[in-house]
Amino acid sequence: MSRMDGMNAEPRSDAVIDFPITGECLVLNPPGHSRWAFDLLPLAPGSAAVAEGGWWRYLTCRLRSSDVSGWERPVLTPLDGEVVVGHDGEPDRDRLIPWRDVPAGFLIRPLLLGKRIPAMAGNHVVLGADGTYVLLAHLQQGSVRVAPGKAVRARETIGLIGSSGNALGPHLHLQVMNGPDPLTARPVPFVVRRYQLWDGRRWHERNDSPLPAKSVRIRVD
């Protein structure tokens, strides 16, 4: 989780993307994020759990990144385009320690590292297509498979979810931007081509729909 930057009233956009993770996922729009910047936490198949042992292991500092459901989950290209940035080499956080990581992640690191994209985004990829740019951040060290200038097709694997940069734990940061530099670009509205939304009782099909500005559980085949 980093400090980067009612369904019926959502604004629309020309940017249409595929969701970059398959299976069930918790979608968050945390405080400090733009309305159009999301943290994606894959859920364990069949259990809807974010991590083995849940909150108790997390609060007692006994949770490792490898215990989190999203760890090493493949990240897929959300559109046809070209790789603008493909950065690797940033270490992952091995153990989750909330008393240290929460204040550091929300207060200390943004102040100290806010002008260094790798320090904030960790290992990351920026894709470009017709003036639209997509940032996929906090990838696992050594997993980035693409380099600048490479042409990609939607739903290619470009890396694995990790816990690099300013991340409280393994997750994928997703935002669509109007420029290639996350420090100067503005996050812009986008819609997801297809996903299913859980309302607490059943799944609802969504086509060319935005992601809600609240915590939701979705599923993508």
C-alpha positions in Angstrom: 0.0 0.0 0.0 1.6 3.2 -1.0 1.1 7.0 -1.0 1.4 7.3 -4.8 -0.9 8.4 -6.5 -22.3 4.8 -5.5 -21.6 3.1 -9.0 -24.4 4.9 -10.9 -22.8 8.4 -10.7 -19.3 7.3 -11.8 -17.7 9.4 -14.6 -16.8 7.6 -17.8 -13.5 7.6 -19.7 -12.1 6.6 -23.1 -9.5 4.5 -21.3 -10.7 0.8 -21.3 -8.4 -1.8 -19.7 -8.5 -5.4 -18.8 -8.1 -6.2 -15.1 -4.4 -7.1 -14.5 -5.1 -10.0 -12.1 -7.2 -13.1 -12.5 -9.3 -14.8 -9.7 -10.8 -13.1 -6.7 -9.4 -9.8 -5.5 -10.0 -7.1 -2.9 -10.0 -3.7 -4.5 -9.0 -0.7 -2.3 -9.0 3.0 -2.8 -7.1 4.0 0.4 -6.8 7.4 2.0 -4.1 9.4 0.3 -4.7 7.9 -3.1 -6.4 9.6 -6.1 -9.9 8.5 -6.8 -8.4 6.6 -9.8 -5.5 4.9 -8.0 -6.1 1.5 -6.5 -4.4 -1.2 -4.4 -5.3 -4.7 -5.5 -5.0 -7.6 -3.0 -5.7 -11.1 -4.5 -7.7 -13.4 -2.3 -7.0 -17.1 -1.6 -9.1 -19.3 -3.9 -12.3 -20.5 -2.1 -11.6 -18.7 1.2 -11.6 -15.0 0.4 -8.6 -14.6 2.8 -5.9 -12.1 2.2 -3.3 -14.0 4.2 -2.8 -17.3 6.1 -3.6 -16.7 9.7 -5.5 -13.5 9.1 -5.3 -10.3 11.2 -4.0 -12.1 14.4 -0.7 -13.1 12.7 -0.4 -9.7 11.2 -0.9 -7.8 14.4 1.5 -10.1 16.3 4.2 -9.5 13.6 4.3 -13.2 12.6 3.2 -12.7 9.0 5.7 -12.9 6.1 5.2 -11.7 2.6 5.1 -15.2 1.4 2.1 -15.9 3.6 0.0 -13.3 1.8 -2.3 -14.6 -0.9 -1.1 -12.1 -3.5 2.5 -13.0 -3.2 4.0 -14.1 -6.6 0.6 -13.8 -8.3 1.1 -13.1 -12.0 0.5 -9.5 -13.2 -1.0 -9.2 -16.7 -0.8 -6.4 -19.2 -4.2 -4.5 -19.1 -4.0 -3.3 -22.7 -2.1 -3.5 -26.0 0.7 -1.0 -26.0 4.4 -0.4 -25.5 6.5 -0.6 -22.4 7.7 2.9 -21.3 9.3 1.9 -18.0 10.4 -1.6 -16.8 12.2 -1.1 -13.5 13.6 -4.0 -11.4 16.1 -4.5 -8.6 14.3 -3.1 -5.6 14.2 -5.5 -2.6 10.9 -6.9 -1.3 9.8 -6.5 2.3 10.1 -10.0 3.8 8.2 -9.6 7.1 5.1 -7.5 7.9 5.6 -5.4 11.0 2.5 -3.1 11.4 3.9 -0.9 14.3 6.8 0.0 12.1 5.4 -0.2 8.6 2.2 1.8 9.0 3.7 5.1 10.3 6.7 4.7 7.9 4.5 3.9 4.9 2.0 6.8 5.4 4.3 9.5 6.9 8.0 8.9 6.9 8.7 7.4 3.5 6.5 9.7 1.5 8.4 12.7 3.0 11.9 11.2 2.5 11.4 9.3 -0.8 8.6 11.1 -2.6 10.9 12.3 -5.4 12.3 8.9 -6.1 9.8 6.7 -8.1 11.6 3.4 -7.5 11.7 4.0 -3.8 8.0 4.6 -3.7 6.7 2.3 -6.6 9.4 -0.4 -6.1 9.8 -2.6 -9.1 7.3 -1.3 -11.6 6.1 -1.1 -15.2 4.6 1.8 -17.1 2.7 0.9 -20.3 1.7 3.4 -22.9 -1.0 3.3 -25.6 -2.4 6.3 -27.6 -1.7 8.8 -24.9 -2.9 6.6 -22.1 -0.4 5.3 -19.5 -0.8 2.6 -16.9 1.3 2.2 -13.8 1.7 -1.3 -12.2 3.8 -1.1 -9.1 5.3 -3.1 -6.1 6.3 -6.0 -8.3 8.5 -8.7 -6.9 12.3 -8.3 -7.3 13.6 -10.2 -10.2 10.2 -10.8 -11.8 9.9 -7.9 -14.3 9.9 -9.5 -17.7 9.7 -6.5 -20.0 12.0 -3.7 -21.0 11.3 -0.2 -22.4 10.3 -0.3 -26.1 8.8 -3.8 -26.0 5.4 -4.1 -27.7 2.9 -6.1 -25.5 -0.5 -7.5 -26.0 -3.2 -7.5 -23.4 -3.1 -10.3 -20.8 0.6 -11.1 -21.2 2.4 -11.8 -17.9 4.8 -9.0 -17.2 5.8 -9.7 -13.6 4.7 -11.0 -10.2 3.1 -9.3 -7.3 5.7 -8.4 -4.6 6.2 -6.1 -1.7 8.8 -3.7 -3.0 9.0 0.1 -2.6 6.6 1.8 -0.1 4.3 -1.2 0.4 2.9 -2.4 3.7 2.6 -5.9 2.2 2.3 -7.7 -1.1 -0.2 -6.0 -3.4 -0.5 -4.4 -6.9 -0.9 -0.7 -7.3 -2.8 0.2 -10.4 -3.5 3.6 -11.9 -4.1 5.0 -15.4 -2.4 8.4 -16.1 -2.3 11.1 -18.7 1.5 10.9 -18.8 4.4 8.5 -18.3 5.9 10.0 -15.1 3.9 9.1 -11.9 5.3 12.2 -10.2 3.9 14.7 -12.7 1.1 12.8 -14.4 -2.5 13.0 -13.3 -4.5 9.8 -12.6 -7.5 9.7 -15.0 -10.8 7.8 -15.0 -10.9 4.4 -16.7 -13.2 1.5 -17.1 -12.5 -2.2 -16.8 -13.7 -4.3 -19.7 -15.2 -7.1 -17.7 -15.4 -8.2 -14.0 -17.8 -9.5 -11.5 -18.7 -7.6 -8.4 -19.7 -9.3 -5.1 -22.6 -7.6 -3.2 -22.4 -9.9 -0.1 -24.9 -12.5 -1.6 -24.1 -13.0 -5.2 -21.9 -11.9 -8.1 -22.9 -9.2 -10.6 -21.5 -9.0 -14.1 -19.9 -5.6 -15.0 -18.9 -4.7 -18.5 -17.0 -1.5 -19.4 -17.5 -0.3 -15.8 -15.3 1.8 -13.4 -14.0 0.3 -10.2 -15.9 1.6 -7.2 -14.3 4.2 -4.9 -14.7 1.9 -1.9 -13.4 -1.5 -0.8 -15.0 -4.1 -2.9 -14.5 -7.8 -3.8 -14.4 -8.6 -7.4 -13.7 -11.7 -9.6 -12.1 -12.0 -13.1 -11.8 -15.2 -15.1 
